[in-house]
Amino acid sequence: HTRKHPTLTSELPAPIMSSTPAGSPATRPRKSVSPASSASSSRPRGQSGGGLTGQGGSTSSVPAAAAAAGPSAASIAGASAANAVAIGATSSSAGKESTDPPLLVLKVGTSSLMVSDSAGYRVNLANLARLVDLIGSLRRKNYQVVLISSGAVGMGCIKLGLQSRPTSARTKKAVAAAGQSHLMRMYEDLFGTLRLQVAQLLINQSDFLDKDHWSSVKTTLMECLKLGVVPIINENDSTNTEAMRFGDNDNLAALTAVQLEASGLFLFTDVDYLYTANPRTDPDAKPLRIVPEPWALKVDTDAAGSGLGTGGMSTKIVAARTASTAGIPCGLINGQHPGRLHSFLEYGLDSKPGSAEDGDRTLPEGTYFMAMPQERTVGDTRRWILSLPASAELLLDDGCARALANKKSLLPIGILKVTGKFERHECVKLFHRSSEIGRAIINFTSEELLRLRGRHSSEFEAILGYTCPPEACHRGNVILTVDGDSLRSFDVIGKLPDTTSAGQGKTKPIKRNSSFS
């Protein structure tokens, strides 16, 4: 669709469509996630269910309902059957057969790389050596690995002899600049002992805002892997502004896994599991070994980190949710024992969701967040949309939410409320009954949509005075962040709250959900 602005003679660009633009990288076929058994299983690109198979801090409170997914192996078996996405399961959908080795994205934080005491920072060399040895072992088993590594500021403190982490933003940037080269030198030396070469990529959020630039980053990473190099990624702390920061490397790791269509994401932290409460203060806290529906977890975003880095447990849950949305399972592992990653791969060796032996298999040594079942292809456009910042929100009625679950476009008639300011083709959050259900690229400005919400498309030209597309968001530019089945069960309710004089004041304000921010 094209439309003419009333004050401009040129036509506005058509809504972004889901096809890959010219110049962006071709679809990357991926091999079955088991390097040793490519003949027996395959996973179409972008489909969930292709979990992980292979050879063999801080905490945050979550609802008690999630605890049901905890230590009980029997309940885990049932969850696996319901979701059909346990590690090791393969997709039966039609699609391209995989041809490349499985790709794992690993994220290590400052708390796993360094320790701090009264004498200042020092490198946890034993931990670092175990991490490098793990990556070497994975490479020998034909896994491709991308490492997201924090630690530039901590290494800068060591290099410059600082006793504590700087608090001034200007000083922190300078210390990060000094420490990043020191960090990479250490990685170069350690990986060199295993005859592995590394490459450094420093990324800003601005690199993900433009799709062509996003595709360029993806192409560079894919070429590094093709050359047999281990890419090591960090946020560019020395040049970033607050507005252009990812916030933490957990988020960067999740977005990188989504970007590269990874087979799995692993986050190293300073605790053994995700718990139902803080185990350091609550003796009744129970570990969650399997989380069947990470998109349904309510995150306590006030949870604090270790003090060495910038993230906490809440940021890791958000990262797991992001990866899960794109059909990527995620593992949470104690960074003191990076070798526990193998237990996640072994857990999926003979995984058959719903089989009788599910309850007898040894659980992974950490918390496993299962991938969300994918009912539609997660192509590059939808992956890119997940990486875009979004502050504006659209509150949808039940019928509109069900339409999105049924792969329809988002029409203005189903929008109950518009919150925030935005321009055309920006990313917005989609809410239904106070919970975020998706992200989308919008075809209207916030001012236009406020006038069109609840109205039929036949009225649009008369309202705006110029032609415009009928949909607020094209279906190719929408990605759901919840299971579509959860949206199909709602009955259709009235399109708009009562705005007559008799009904004014009855509309409840939208409840903001920051758990996917």
N, C-alpha and C positions, 0 to 999 in steps of 0.2 A: 504494500500500500504506500502511496505517497500522499502528502497533504501540503497545502500552501498556507504559509503564515500570512495573516492579514496585512502585515506591513513589509513583507519581503517578497521579491519577485522570484527568487530561487526556491526550488522545492526542497523540503526537508528530507533527510535520509530516511529510507524505509526502516522498519524495525529490524533489529539484528536477528538473523535466522540461524537455525541450528547447524547448517552446513558449514564445513571447515573452509575458511577463506583461502584464496590463492596465496601461496608462499608459506602457509603453516605446515608443520611436519605431517607426514603421512601417518595413518593409523599404525601404531606399533603393535604387531602381533606378538603375543606372549605365549610362551611354552607352558605346558602343564607345570604346576608349581612343584612337582616332584622331578628333579633333574634326572633321576635314575629310571623313571617310568613314563617317558614321553609318549610311548606307543599306546599306553593304556588309558590315558586321560588327557583332556585338553580343556582350555577355558577360553571362551570368546572374549574379545576385548571389551572391558567395561562391565562385565557381568559379575555379580556376586556369586558366592557358592564355591568359587575356586579358592579355597582357603590356603593354608600353608602345609606342605608336606615336605619332608626332607629326610636326611640321614641323622641316623643317629649314632630427713625429710619431713615432709609435711604431709598432713592428712586432711581429709575433708569428709564431712558427714553427708550421707545420702539417705533417702527414705527407707524406712523399715521394709517396704515392699520389695526393694531391690535385694534385701538380704536373703530372700527366698532363692535367689540365684547363687547363693554362697556355697558352703562346704558340702551340701548334699549332692553326691554324685547321681543319685536317682533322679532328683529334680532337674539336674543338668541334662540328663538323657532326654527327658521330656521336652526341655527347652530346645535341645538340638533338633528333635523331630519336628517341632513346631516351626522352627526358623529355617531348617534345612540349609544352614550355612556354617556348620561346625568346620573347624580346620580340617582340611583334607577332602571335603566334599567337592564334587565337580559339577559343573553346570551341564544340563541336558539340552539347553537352548541351542538353536541353530546359530552358527556364526563361524568366524574364521578360526582355524585351528592355530594354537600357539606354536611359535617356532623359536622363541628366544628363551634364555634361562630366566627363572623367576627372579624378581627384583625385591629386595628388602631395604626399607629405609630405617636407619637406626638413629636415635637422638640421644646424645649424652650431654648432661648439664654440668655446670661448674661444681656442684656438690659431689659429683662422681669423680671429677678430675683432680680436685684439690681439697686440702684440709686447711683449716685456719685455727690458730691458737694465739697465745699472748705474744709469740715471736713473729706473728704475721702469717702470710700465705706460704704454702709449699705444695709441690706437686705430689699427688698420690700415685707414685710411679708404679706400684704393684697393680693398682686398678687399671691404669692406662695400658700397661703391658698386657693385662688379661683381655682388655677390649680389642687391642690390635691383634692379639692371637686369635680371638674369636672371629674377627673379620677375615683373617688369613685362612682359618678353617672353613668358613663359609665359601670363600672363593675357590678353595680346593674341591669343594662339593658342587661347584658349578652354579653357585648363587651370585647374582650381581648385587653389589652393596653400595648404597649412598649413605654417607655419615653426616648428620647435622650436629655440629659441635659448638657449644658455648666455650667460654673460658678466656676470651681476649682480655677482658678487664682484669681477671685474676692473674693471668700471666704477666700483664703489664705491672701489676703491683709487685710481683716477684722481681721483674726486671729492673724496676725503678726503686726497689727497696722500701715500698710503702707498707705500713703496718696494718692499714685497714682500707676497705673499699672507699673510693672518693664519693662524696655526696654531691659535689658541684657537677652539673651537666657538662660544662665546658672541660673540666678536668677529666671527667670520666671518658669523654671522647678522645682526649689526648692519650690517656692511659691505654685505652683500647687500641689505638693506632700503634702504640709501642708494643703492646702485648700480642697482637695478631700475628706478626712475623715470628715472634718467639714460639707461639703455639704451633704454627705450621712447620717451623724448623724441628720441633720435637716430633711431630707426626712423620715428617720426612725421614728422620733418623730411625724411628721405630719400625715403620712400614718397610724401610729399606732393608732391615735385617731379614725380612720375609720375602725379599725381592718383589715387592709391590710398589708401584708408583702412585702418587696422589696428585690431585689437582685442587686448587682453591677457588671457590666462588663466594664472593661477598654480595649479598642481595639486599635490596630495599623493597619496601612494599610497593613503591612506585614501579618496580619492575613487573608487578603483577596486574597493574591497573589497565594497561593497554594490551589487548589480546595479541597483537603482533609481537610485542615485546615479551609477553608471557610465553609465546610459542618459540621465540628465539632462545630464551633461557632453557626451555625444554629440549630444543635441538642440541644446544651445547652440552647439556648433561648426557643426552643419549650418545653423542659422539665420544664423550669421555669414556662411557661404559664400553662402547664399541672398541675403543683403543686399549681396553683392559686396565684403565685407570680408576682408582677409587676417588670419586669426587667428595670433597669435604666442604660443607656449606656452613656459613655463619652469616648472621645479619650484620650489615655494615654499620657497626656502632659508632665509628669515627666520623661519619658524614650524615647520619640520619637526623631528621628532625622529629619531634614528638608526633607530628601529624602523619609522618610517613614510616612509623615503626610498626612491625608486626606485633609488638608487645612482649613476646617471649618466643623462644625457639621451639617450644612445643607446638605452637600454632604454625610456625614456619615448616616444621617437620611434617605436620599433617597436610599442609597445602602442597608440599613437595611430593608426598606420597600420592596425593590425588592427581597432581600434575603429570606424574610419570606412570600412572596406572599401576602402582606397586602391588605386589602380591601380599605385602604385610608391612605394618608399621610397628616398631618397637621403641618404647620410651623407657629410659633408665632413670630411676629415681632413688631416694634414700630410704624407702620402706619396702617390705616384702610384697604387700598386696594393697589393693584398695579395701578399706574397711567401712563397716556400717557407721562407725563413729571414730573419733580420734583415740587410738589405742593407748596413747600416752596419758590420757586423762580419763578415759572411760574403760574400766576393766571388763565391761560386757561387750566391747566392740568385737565384731566377728569379721573375718576376712571374706571377701567376695572372690571366689576363684574363677567363676564364669559369669559374665554379664550378657545375657541374651539380647537385651534391648538397650544399648547405650544411649540411643536417642531419647529414651523415656526417663533417664536419670535427671533428677533435679540437683543442680550443682550449687554448693555454697561458695559463691565467688569471693567471700571474705577470707577464705582460708589463706594462711601465710605460707611463704616458702621457707627455705632453709636459712636464708640470710646471705648465702654465697651467690645465688643466682637471682633471676627476676620472676621465676614461675613458682607455682605451688601445685598441690594435687588437683585443684579445681581446673587449672589450665590444661592439665593432662587429660582430664575427663572431657573437656571441650574438644581437645585435639582428637581423642578417640571417637567422639561423636562425629566430627568432621570427616574422618577417614571412613567410618561406618556408613555414612550417608552415600559415599561413592562406591560402596561395596567392598571396602578394604578392612580386613580384621586388624585388631590392634592388641599388642601385648604390653603389659606394665611389669617391669623387672627391676629388682634391686640392683643398683649399679655396682655394688660390691661383688656381685656374682654374675657377670655378664654371660658366662657360659650357660646360665639357665635358659637362655634363648633356645638351646637345642631341645629342651623339654617341650616347647611349643611346637616345634617341627615334628618331634616324635609323637606328640599327642595326636597329630593328624595323619600319621602313616596309614592306618587302617580305618580311618574315621568313616562311618556310614551312618548318617543321621537316622535315628529311630531304631537302629539295630539293637539286639538284646544285649550285646556286650558293651554298649556305651557306658553303662554304670560301673563296669569293671576296669575301664582304662584309667591309667595314672593321669591325674590332672596336671596341667602345666605348673611350674614353679613360679607363679606370679598370677596376675589377673588378666584374663582373656576377654576382650570386648568383641563380640561377634559382629559380623558385617550385616548390614541391612539388606534384605532381599531386594533385588533390582527388577522392577517390572518394565523398565524401559532402558534403552542404551544410554550409558553415561558417556557421551561424546565430549570432545574438547570444549565446546561452548559451555556445557553444564559444569564441567570441571573448572573452567575459568570463572564462571559465576560464583562458585564457592569461595574463590580467593579474593573476591571484591569486598571492600568495606561497605557496610550498609547500616544506616542509622534510621532512615524513614521506615514506617510500618503501615501495612494495610491490614485491616481487620475484615475477615471474610465471613459470609454467612454459611450455613450448613450445606446448602445446595452448591455454592461455589467451591467449597472444600471438596465435596464429592466429585464435582466435575474435574478438578485438578487430579484427583486420585484416578479418574478414568481417562487421563491423558488428553483432556480438553484445554483450550486456552482460557485465560482469566478474563472475564468480561466485567466492565464497570458496574453492571446491574447487580452483581453479587458482592460489591464492596460496601461494608457497613460504615467504616471510618477510615480516614486518612490522617496519619500522624507524621509530622516532620515535613521538611522542604526537600524537593528534589527536582532535577531537570530531566528532560527526555533521555532515555537510554542509560540511566543510572540504575544501580542495583537497590532493591528494596526487600525488606523482610515481609513474609506473609504470615499472618497470625489467624488462628481460629480458636475461639473460646479461650483466649488468654495464653495460648501456647503457640510457639513458632512452629510452622509446618513446612516452610520452604523459603527459597530465595528466587528472585526473578528480575529480569531486565524490563523496565517500565517504558511504555510508549508515549506517556503523557507527562507534563509537568504536574507538580502538586496542585497548582492553581486550576489547571484544566480538569484534573481528576476530581477535585472537590465539587466542581459543577456537574460532572458527568456521573458520579457514583449513584447507583440505584436507578439509572435511566437506561432506556432501551437505545440500541445503536441507531435506530431510525430517527432519533431526536438529536443526535450529536451535532449535525451540521447546523441545525437551527439554533442550538444553544451556543456553539462556539463561533459560528459565522464563517467557517471554512471546513473543508473536508478533512477527515481523519480516519485512522483504522478503527475497526469495530472492537478490537480486543485491547485491554489494558496491558496484558502481557501475552505474547505468543507462546504457545505450548512448547515450542522448541527452545524457549528462553526461560523455562521454569524447571527448577530441580527441587524435589521434595526432600525434606530433612526428617520425615517420619515415615513409617510404613503406611503405604496407601490403604491397606485394609482397615486401619484405625479410623480413616475418614469416611469410609463407605457406609458405616453403620448409623450415621446421624440422619434423623428425619429433617426434611426441609422446613425451615421456619420463615417468618416474615423477612422481607428483603432489608428493610430499614426500620430503625427505631422510630417511635411516634414523635414527629417533629411539630405537631400541631400545638396550638397554645395550651390545649388541655393536657397534652402529653409531655410538654417541655419539662426538663429537669429529671426525667425518668431514665435517661440514658446513662449507663454506667461507664466510667472512663476505662480505656484499655489498660490492662495490667501488663506492665513491661516485663519481658522475660529476657534476661541478659545471659542466659546459660549457653547461647550459641554465638555470642558476640566475639 
